[in-house]
């Protein structure tokens, strides 16, 4: 199964890219994806604190990612 991951903010610096095509052997949940990304990109050690959106809608950890989905990794932002 193939889907796209988009990185925003500091996550682009942490993984050295702004997007990637990801392939998994079957459907996975957001929680499983977070754990895989944390293993593959140790700099994403705080990924459980980031917001995740799938197809432009915020997603919870139980959501199952489907073929062709677009997953966005969104770190917390601050400013004023």
C-alpha positions in Angstrom: 0.0 0.0 0.0 1.3 3.4 -0.9 0.6 6.8 0.6 2.3 10.2 0.9 3.7 11.8 4.0 4.1 15.6 4.1 6.3 17.3 6.7 5.7 20.8 8.0 7.7 23.2 10.1 10.6 21.8 12.1 9.8 18.3 10.9 11.3 19.2 7.5 14.6 19.9 9.2 14.4 16.8 11.4 13.9 14.4 8.4 15.8 16.5 5.8 12.8 16.5 3.4 9.4 18.0 3.0 7.6 14.9 1.7 8.1 11.2 0.9 6.2 8.4 -0.7 5.7 5.6 1.9 5.0 2.0 1.3 3.6 -0.5 3.8 2.8 -4.1 3.5 -0.8 -3.5 4.6 -3.0 -0.9 6.2 -1.6 0.7 9.3 -3.0 3.1 11.9 -1.7 6.6 12.7 -0.2 5.2 15.9 1.7 2.5 14.0 3.0 5.0 11.5 4.2 7.3 14.3 6.2 4.4 15.8 7.6 3.4 12.4 8.7 7.0 11.6 10.2 7.4 15.1 12.3 4.3 14.5 13.3 5.4 10.9 13.9 9.0 11.9 15.1 9.2 15.5 15.0 13.0 15.4 11.2 12.6 15.4 11.4 11.4 19.0 8.5 13.8 19.9 6.2 12.8 17.1 3.6 11.7 19.6 3.2 15.4 20.5 2.6 16.4 16.9 -0.8 16.8 15.1 -1.5 14.4 12.3 -3.9 15.1 9.5 -5.0 12.7 6.8 -6.4 14.1 3.6 -6.6 17.6 5.2 -8.5 16.5 8.3 -7.0 16.0 11.8 -6.8 12.3 12.7 -6.6 10.4 15.9 -4.2 7.5 16.6 -6.8 4.8 15.7 -7.4 6.0 12.2 -6.4 3.5 9.5 -4.4 4.9 6.6 -5.6 3.8 3.2 -4.0 3.5 -0.2 -3.4 7.0 -1.7 -4.0 8.9 1.5 -1.9 12.1 2.2 -0.7 12.2 5.8 0.6 15.5 7.2 2.9 15.7 10.2 2.3 19.0 11.9 4.5 20.1 14.9 3.2 22.4 17.5 3.5 26.1 16.6 3.9 29.2 18.7 4.0 32.8 18.0 2.4 36.0 18.8 
